[in-house]
Amino acid sequence: MVRSTVGKSLFNLIELDVTELDRYPDGIGDIYERKIDGMIIHNVFSQEEVSGVTAQLLSSEPPLQGKMLNNAYVFGQALIVSDPDLRQYFEESVNFRSGCQKLFSGARDFETRVTDVLSTVSGSRPVEVPTVPGGYTYTPATSRVLREGQFIPPHCGNQFLHGLPQYWHLSKIVELEDQLSYFVMLNPPEAGGELVLYDLEWADTKDGKVKGGQSVESVIEDYEQLPIQLQAGDMLLFDGGRIWHRVSPVQGTTPRITIGGFTAFSRKRTKVYYWS
Ligand SMILES: O=C(O)CCC(=O)C(=O)O
């Protein structure tokens, strides 16, 4: 049974258990068509599964390579900050995919589970991680660790897509405008660390300014906001390309750890792709 729709006045987010997901067989299409803004999907992984994954990520020898990037510790190489010719990106993707298999060896396999969950809401379209001729595969996800006081500043997916050479190949096969964001909460913080959606859309800020000419950064906190707190094992799938959002500062000593990336229709809407 669908438990509730949260933030209904501001956003239409469906909140449900993963076992109820078949009520939205074209959920991704519904987000694209703006019938809904996103889905909070509970129990994509169990508490036990994500605890095991978290323990490995926080150990002295995690199976994934990580580095500090801006304000967060990031495992894996995101396309957005990769080398323009993608040589290093694709090499790191090989490492990430095998490391991720080890990371989830005590749980359901990450890629298989994400593919299965997205397939339930894909309108019967096949769900894949994109590949390039020559055999390389994009990285399916990256993982972010935010510690006390750390946060992700306001952004929306569409703002990154314009003119970046890294996106040259992907833009030929994927409908990137209004790409969705997906991520799984592996370790929720004691407090803070909410994903905060603003009542502000990319289309109203295309030149970096809002109506009236002020910069987005200078006025964004004046817009109405919906904070979303996820539980361990939840997946959030939302219109992160269109909706400005941020992650609020983490409070307390428990690190906030998520894993995910983006998902979008292929150009002819015959497939669903996901990557980071
Ligand atoms: O919590 C996260 O992992 C970051 C989510 C995010 O900002 C995004 O998907 O655009």
The ligand as an ORCA input file, in Angstrom:
! r2SCAN-3c Opt
* xyz 0 1
  O      23.118     12.711     -1.564
  C      23.760     12.548     -2.578
  O      24.410     11.536     -2.783
  C      23.775     13.638     -3.599
  C      22.528     13.748     -4.342
  C      22.564     14.870     -5.335
  O      22.822     15.986     -5.009
  C      22.214     14.584     -6.721
  O      21.900     13.431     -7.027
  O      22.245     15.511     -7.551
*
